[in-house]
Every structure is written in C-alpha cells, then in structure tokens.
Amino acid sequence: MELKDVRKFLEELNQNNIKFDPHFYRRIGERPINESMARSFLSQLNKLEKIEEGKGERFKLWFKLSRRYSLILIVEIDTTKVLKVISAWNTDRKWQDKLKK
C-alpha cells in the first residue's frame, strides 16, 4: 500500500475496523495515552501531519497534539481492511529540534 492509499484508507475507516494490539495496552500504562484518544485522532485527519512507511504493511502516523507535542501511532493495515494499532506515544518537539541541530 502506498502512502496516498493510507490517507484514503483512513478517510473511509469505520471505527468498528480499528483493533488494538496487546502491545498497545501494555505501553499505554506508561504513557499519557488511551484507546479513545487514539480512536479520536484516527478520525481527525486534519491533524495528521505525516505518514512514514515501515516494514510490510506497517505505517507511522504523526498527529499534531499541540505546538509542542505530536502523537505517533504505529499501525498495521491488513488485507481485510482492518487497522491494527500496534503502539502509540507522544513526542516533545523541542527535544526533536535539538536532535536535528
């Protein structure tokens, strides 16, 4: 699947077709993120900043949380048109900018 196809897939995504990996649930205990937050951002494509390709049918989705933070979702899209959320975390832009210098 190409990156433009991912955006189209997200536009047509039904909330019933979003599944969460056990890894996601293990990680959210350590992070200020929950399932409803991930679902909400998957339906707000105006906040989608970037899509990066991963291994196979995995993609990294960057959503704008605020001026300082982004929400990153690692997702997998399978052939049955189900989106599986593998992991999620938020980033600190000031920290990212310092790494780029």
Sine and cosine of phi, psi and omega as CSV:
sin_phi,cos_phi,sin_psi,cos_psi,sin_omega,cos_omega
0.00,0.00,0.71,-0.70,0.00,-1.00
-1.00,0.03,0.28,-0.96,-0.08,-1.00
-0.87,0.49,-0.63,0.78,0.02,-1.00
-0.92,0.40,-0.51,0.86,0.05,-1.00
-0.94,0.35,-0.53,0.85,0.02,-1.00
-0.90,0.43,-0.72,0.69,0.01,-1.00
-0.87,0.49,-0.69,0.73,0.02,-1.00
-0.89,0.45,-0.67,0.74,0.03,-1.00
-0.86,0.51,-0.70,0.72,-0.01,-1.00
-0.90,0.43,-0.59,0.81,0.02,-1.00
-0.89,0.45,-0.56,0.83,-0.06,-1.00
-0.99,-0.12,0.06,1.00,-0.10,-0.99
-0.92,0.39,0.75,-0.66,0.08,-1.00
-1.00,-0.05,0.70,-0.71,-0.01,-1.00
-0.84,0.54,-0.46,0.89,0.02,-1.00
-0.94,0.35,-0.30,0.95,-0.02,-1.00
-0.99,-0.11,0.25,0.97,0.06,-1.00
-0.98,-0.22,0.86,-0.52,0.02,-1.00
-0.89,-0.46,0.41,-0.91,-0.01,-1.00
-0.85,-0.52,0.75,-0.66,0.00,-1.00
-0.96,0.28,0.52,-0.86,0.08,-1.00
-0.83,0.55,-0.51,0.86,0.05,-1.00
-0.87,0.50,-0.63,0.77,0.03,-1.00
-0.85,0.53,-0.74,0.68,-0.04,-1.00
-0.92,0.40,-0.57,0.82,0.05,-1.00
-0.90,0.43,-0.66,0.75,-0.07,-1.00
-0.97,0.24,-0.54,0.84,-0.08,-1.00
-0.93,0.36,-0.28,0.96,0.10,-0.99
-0.91,0.41,-0.42,0.91,-0.02,-1.00
-0.99,-0.13,-0.12,0.99,-0.14,-0.99
-0.76,-0.65,0.45,-0.89,-0.02,-1.00
-0.99,0.14,0.83,0.56,-0.06,-1.00
-0.69,-0.72,0.51,-0.86,0.09,-1.00
-0.65,-0.76,0.09,-1.00,-0.06,-1.00
-0.89,0.46,-0.68,0.74,-0.03,-1.00
-0.91,0.41,-0.54,0.84,0.05,-1.00
-0.91,0.42,-0.70,0.71,0.02,-1.00
-0.88,0.47,-0.71,0.70,0.03,-1.00
-0.87,0.49,-0.68,0.74,-0.01,-1.00
-0.87,0.49,-0.73,0.68,-0.04,-1.00
-0.94,0.35,-0.51,0.86,0.04,-1.00
-0.91,0.41,-0.36,0.93,0.04,-1.00
-0.99,-0.14,-0.09,1.00,0.01,-1.00
-0.95,-0.30,0.97,0.25,-0.07,-1.00
-0.93,0.36,-0.26,0.97,0.07,-1.00
-0.92,0.38,-0.32,0.95,0.03,-1.00
-0.99,-0.10,-0.05,1.00,0.02,-1.00
-0.96,0.28,0.88,-0.48,-0.04,-1.00
-1.00,-0.09,-0.64,0.77,-0.13,-0.99
-0.41,-0.91,0.49,-0.87,0.10,-1.00
-0.81,-0.59,0.78,-0.62,0.05,-1.00
-0.89,-0.46,0.59,-0.81,0.02,-1.00
-0.99,0.15,0.60,-0.80,0.06,-1.00
-0.86,-0.51,-0.44,-0.90,0.01,-1.00
-0.98,0.18,0.69,-0.72,0.04,-1.00
0.88,0.47,-0.82,-0.58,-0.01,-1.00
-0.98,-0.21,0.48,0.88,0.04,-1.00
-0.99,-0.12,0.59,-0.81,-0.01,-1.00
-0.66,-0.76,0.48,-0.87,0.08,-1.00
-0.95,-0.30,0.87,-0.49,-0.01,-1.00
-0.96,-0.28,0.80,-0.60,0.00,-1.00
-0.96,-0.27,0.88,-0.47,0.04,-1.00
-0.92,-0.40,0.64,-0.77,0.00,-1.00
-0.99,0.16,0.88,-0.47,0.08,-1.00
-1.00,0.02,-0.72,0.69,0.00,-1.00
-0.37,-0.93,-0.13,-0.99,0.02,-1.00
-0.90,0.44,-0.49,0.87,-0.09,-1.00
-0.99,-0.13,-0.51,0.86,-0.13,-0.99
-0.88,-0.48,0.50,-0.87,0.16,-0.99
-0.82,-0.57,0.48,-0.88,0.13,-0.99
-0.98,-0.21,0.79,-0.61,0.03,-1.00
-0.93,-0.37,0.80,-0.61,0.07,-1.00
-0.89,-0.45,0.78,-0.62,0.13,-0.99
-0.99,-0.11,0.87,-0.49,-0.07,-1.00
-0.80,-0.60,0.36,-0.93,0.06,-1.00
-0.76,-0.65,0.75,-0.66,0.01,-1.00
-0.93,-0.36,0.86,-0.50,-0.02,-1.00
-0.99,-0.17,0.04,-1.00,-0.10,-0.99
-0.93,0.37,-0.33,0.94,0.01,-1.00
-1.00,0.03,0.20,0.98,0.04,-1.00
0.91,0.42,0.58,0.81,0.11,-0.99
-0.97,-0.26,0.70,-0.71,0.03,-1.00
-0.98,-0.18,0.85,-0.53,0.04,-1.00
-0.95,-0.31,0.83,-0.55,0.05,-1.00
-1.00,0.04,0.90,-0.44,-0.07,-1.00
-1.00,0.06,-0.71,0.70,-0.05,-1.00
-0.40,-0.92,0.25,-0.97,0.02,-1.00
-0.42,-0.91,0.54,-0.84,0.11,-0.99
-0.34,-0.94,0.23,-0.97,0.06,-1.00
-0.91,-0.41,0.45,-0.89,-0.06,-1.00
-0.90,-0.44,0.30,-0.95,0.06,-1.00
-0.93,-0.38,0.91,-0.41,-0.09,-1.00
-0.90,0.44,-0.59,0.81,0.01,-1.00
-0.88,0.48,-0.64,0.77,0.04,-1.00
-0.91,0.42,-0.67,0.74,0.03,-1.00
-0.89,0.46,-0.69,0.73,-0.01,-1.00
-0.88,0.47,-0.61,0.79,0.02,-1.00
-0.91,0.41,-0.57,0.82,0.04,-1.00
-0.93,0.37,-0.53,0.85,-0.03,-1.00
-0.95,0.31,-0.41,0.91,-0.06,-1.00
-0.97,0.25,0.00,0.00,0.00,0.00
